[in-house]
Amino acid sequence: MLILGLAGLVIGAHLVIRGSLNIAQHYKISQLFIGLTILAIGTDLPELIVAITGAVHRLQGIETSGLIVGEAIGTCMGQITLTLGVIGLFIYLTIGRRQLMRGGVLMLVSVLMLLLVGLDGKISRWDGIIFMLVYLIYFISLLREERVYEKLKRAPRMHLFWSVLSIIAGFGFLIYCSNLVVTGAIDLANAWGVKQSLIGIILVGLGTSLPEIVLTIGAIIKKAPALSVGNLIGSNIFDILFPLGIGAAISEFLVSDNLLRFDILFLFISSGIVFLFFLRKKGIQKKEALALIAIYLIYIGAKLIGL
């Protein structure tokens, strides 16, 4: 069930991304903006739907907090270390200072917000609402800077039928398969006698990152590094603020001491290292890429031995 669900999430995300990209490219929206917003949201639809499904399960009396919070942390760790590191082995990665100071800083702030709100052992409904508001303010500021409204007015008319159909079909896959992922992950955690958060971090977190991995490989082939960097930074911002935000607004999530003391703190330090790499003029090259991959392997190793 888990494998089928993850495969369906990848297919659904691909359909949504393809339809969204067709529309965005027609209106000549910049590569970085597409990466930070449309692709970041599109590739993170699995995380969003899984978080909503997990919140609904909580309302029905099935505890899913460890799975959902762990999945968010695992996804962010995989994206900002493993995926970014693998890309960096093949292509030189950099980002403009202005974009870094906006997107990179908010990425760090979002992890810090998760750390602070988790100090009382939960992400409350009000915390979730604040998370969503912060993301919406960020998204609106990107829209204004890109002048999307003006570009929509100037562009020629476009027949949207197939693009919209692709998006709708993708959502159908996501909604159905997210339930398979949550149910399968809970059953595995119970059968193996391990914490839900471990399943969420390693299996579900890495599995729902597959759309980002596929997209970044495509970006390398098309020689569009700004697209991949923008997508990964935007995805980490979105993953923490919106899926956890809307999920907590439906049914608050519990945050265990272990996640608070080790996992969220580790994610914050890792994000800070990536920020410092991009802050330097040399950006991420092979040495930095190997360091990021090593950080991810150390993290997974620590989780497997029980930290």
N, C-alpha and C positions, 0 to 999 in steps of 0.2 A: 504493500500500500504506500509506504514512504517513497520507494523508488518510482513507482508509477506517478505519484503525486508530484514529486520533484520534476520529473520529465514533462508532465503536463504544465507545470508552472513556467518552465523554460519556453515551451511552445506558445503558451498564452502571452507571455511577455514579448516574445518575438513578433507576434501578430500585432500587438498594441504598438510596439516600437515602430514597426514598418509603416503602419498607417499614420502614426504621428510624424515620422520623419518625412514622409511624402508631402504632408501638409506644410511642415516647417521649411523644408528646402524650397518649395514652390514660392514661399513668401520671402526668401533670401534672408533668413534669420541666421546670425553668426554661429560658427561652429562651437565656440565656448559657451554661448547661451544655450544652445541645444543640449550640450553636455551637462551643464549645471542644472537645467530644469527639465526639459522634455525627456531626455534619455535617463536622467537620474530618477525621475518619477516613474518612467516606463519600466526600467529594469528593476525598480524596487516595488512594483505592484505585488509580486509574490509576498514580500515582507509585510506590506500593508494589509493584504487580504488575510494572511496567516494571523496577524495581530488582531484583526477584527474578529476572525473566527475563534481565536483563543479567548477573547474577551466575552464572546457570546457563550462559549463553553463554561466560563467562570460563573456567568449569571445562572447557568443551569446546574451549578454545584460541582463542576469538574475543575479541579485546580490545574491551571496552566501557566501560572506566573513565571516559574522557573524556565519553562520552555520558551515563552515569548521574550522575556528580558534577555535570556541567554542567547536566543537566536539573533536579536538585534546586536548584541555585543560581538558574537561570532562573525556575523556578516560584516560589520565595520572593521574588525581585525583582519579578516580575509581580504577585504578590498584595499585597505590602506597599507598593508604590508605584503601579503603574498601576491595579489594581482598586480599591484604597482611594481613590486620587485621583479616579477616575471617580465613585465613590459620593459622595465629598465635594462634588462639583459640584452634586449634586441634593438632598442631605440633610445636616443637621448631625450630625456624628459625635462621640461622647464615650463614655467608659467609666469605671466607678467606680474610685476610687484603689486600693482593695483588690485588685480584679481586675487592674488594671494592674500593681501591684507583684508580683503572682504570675505572671500570664501574660506580661506585657511583659518582665519581668526574665528569665524562662526563655527567651523568644524570643532575647534578646541572648546569654544564656549558651550556648544551643545553637549559635549561629553562632560564638561564641568557641571552643567545644569543637572544632568543625570546623576552625577555623584552627589550633589548637594540635596536634591529632592529625595534621594534614597537614604539619607541619614536617619530618617524616622522609620525606615523599614518598608516603605511603600511608595508607589507613584499614585497619588490621589487623583480624583476626578479634576480638581482645580489645577493640579500640576499638569495633567494632560491638556487641559484647555490652554494653559500658558504656553506649553510646548507648541501647540498648533498655531497660536497667535504669532509667536516668534517666527515660525516658518513662513506664515502668510505675509508678514511684513517684509521678510527677506525676498520672497518670491515677487511681491509687488514692486520692490525697489529694482529688481532685475528687469522686470517688464518695462519700467519707466526708462531705465538706462539704455535698453536695447531699442526703445521707441517702436515697440511691436505694433501698437495701434496704427501708427503712421504707415508702416510697411504693409499692413493688411489693407489699408485704404488704397495704396498705390498699385498693388499687385493686380495682374489680370485675373479674371474669374477662373475658378477651378472646379471641375466636377469631382465632388467629394464622395460619391457613392461607395467605390471600392475601398477607399481609405477608412471611411466610417465603418463599413462592414467588417474590415480587418480588426479594427479596434473593438467592436462589439463582440466578435467571435473570440478575441483574445481574453476579454473580460469573462466570457462564459467558461473558458478553460480555467482561468485563475480562481473563480469562485468555487467551481466543483473540486478542483485538485487541491485547493488549500485545506479543505476538510479532510482529504486523504492524508495530507502531510501531518496535520495536527493529531489526527486519530492514530496514525501509524507511529508517530514519534512517542506519544504517550504510552502506547502498547509496548514499544521497544524498551522504554525506560522502566516500565513495570516488570517486563519479562527478564531483563538483564539485571534488575535490582540496582540501577544507577540513578543519579539525580537527573531530573528533567533538564536542568540547566546544562549538563554535560552533553546530552543529546542535542539540545538547542544550539549550543556553541559549535560542536564539531560537525554533526550530520546536517541539521536543518540550516544552520548558519552558512556553512560552506555550500550546501545544495542550492539555497536561494540566491547565492552569489553567482551561480552559473551564468545568468544573463549578462552580468557585468564582464565575466571572463570572456564569453563569446563576443561581446561587443568590443572589448579592448583588442582582441585578436584581429577582428575586422578593421579596427582603427589603424593597427600597425600595417596591415595589408594595403589599406587605402592611404597610408602616410598622413594620418590626421591625429597627431599626438595630443593636440589641444582638446580634441573631442574626448579622448580617453581620460586625460587628467581631469577635465571638467566634470566628466561623468562620475569618476570615483570620489572626488571631493564633494560634489553635489549629492551623491548617493549617501555618503556618511552623514551629511547634515540632515537629509530627508529621513534616513533610517531611524535616527534617534528622536527627532522632533515630531514627525507626523505619524508613523505607524504606532509608536508607543503612546503618542499623545492621544490619538483617536481611540486606541484600545483602552487606555486608562480612563478616558472620558466615559466610555461605555461601562467598564467595570475595573476599578482600580487594581493595579498589579502589586504583588509583594516583591520586595527586593531582599534577598538573603544577605547575611553578613559576609559570606564568602565572596559573592559577586561584588559587593561594595568594597571590601578590603583588597581584593586581588584583581578581579577581571576589569572592573570599570577603571580602576587606577592604572592598570597595565595598558588599557586602551588609550587613556589620556596621555601617558608617557610616550607611547608609540606614535600617536598623532602629533605630539610635540616634536618628535624626532623628524618626522616627514616634513613638518612645517619648516624646521631649521634647514633641512636639505634643500628645499625649494627657495628659502630665503637667500641662500648663497647663489652667486652667479652660475656656478657649475651645475646646479640642479641635481638631478638623479642620473648618475651614470652607472657603470657596471659594479663598482665597489659599493656604492650606496644601495644598489639593487640587491646585491648579495647580503648586505647587512639587514635589509628589510625582510628578506626570505628567512634569514637566520632568526630574526625576532619572532616571526610567526611560528617557526618550528619549536623554538624555546617555549613559547606560550602553549602550544598544543601538547608538548611533552610534559609541561607542568600540570596541565589539566588531566592528562592520562595517569599521572602518578598520584592524583588526588588533591591537588591544590585548588 
